[in-house]
Amino acid sequence: MSEISILAIDLAKNSFQVCAVRGDGTIVSNRAVSRPRLYELLAKQEGCIVAMEACATSHHWGRVAVSYDTTFV
């Protein structure tokens, strides 16, 4: 997944929309993932920007992203 420079995540309760974007703006994927799959995705993702809206759970997911060596925005 090293070609991905930005992960844009729309947070929800049980499923999350994740859009992976290359540095040139090309969308690599845009799909819904489950909560366990989001943990796996962040763990496997090499360093990149993780962007999400500000909400109650964004703090939790920001800590998860940072713990896996990504940049939280």
N, C-alpha and C positions, 0 to 999 in steps of 0.2 A: 504493500500500500504506500510505498514511498513517493509515488507521484502525486499524492493528495496533499494540498497545502492548507485547505480549510475544510473543516467539518461543521456544517450548520445544522443545529439540532433544534427541532420544535418539541419542547417538553410536554408531556402529558402524564397521566397516571399509570397506564399499563403498556402503552405502545408509543413509540417516538418516531417522528419523521426525521430521517438523517439524509442530508444532501452533502455528498463529497465533491469537492471542486479542486481542479488543478490550478496551478499558479497563473495560467493564462486565461482562467475563467471558464474553461470547459467543464461541464458537469460529468463526473465519472459515474455517479449513481445517485438515485433519489428514491429511497424506499422506507417503508415502515419497519421498525424492529421492536422486539419485545425488550422488557427491562433486563433480563439476563443476557440477551444478545448485545445490548448497548454496553454492558460491562465488558464483554468479550471484545467488542469492536474497539473500545477505548484502550484496552490492554494490548491489543495487537498493533494498533496504529502507531507508526513512527511519529516523531515530533511534528506537530502542525498546530494551526490555530483552531480552537474549538469555540464557535460562536453560538450563543443561545440567548433567548429573551430573559429579562430579569423577572423572576418569580420566586415563590417560596422554595422550590426544589432546585433552583439554579445554583444555590450555594453548595448543596450536596454534590451535584454533578460537576461543578467546578473543581471541588476538592478531589473527586475521582479522576478527572482529566489531568490535573496537576500531578497526582500521584503516579500517573503513567507517563510523565515527561512530555506532556503537550502544553501548549500555551492557551490559557483560558481567556476569552474576551467576553 
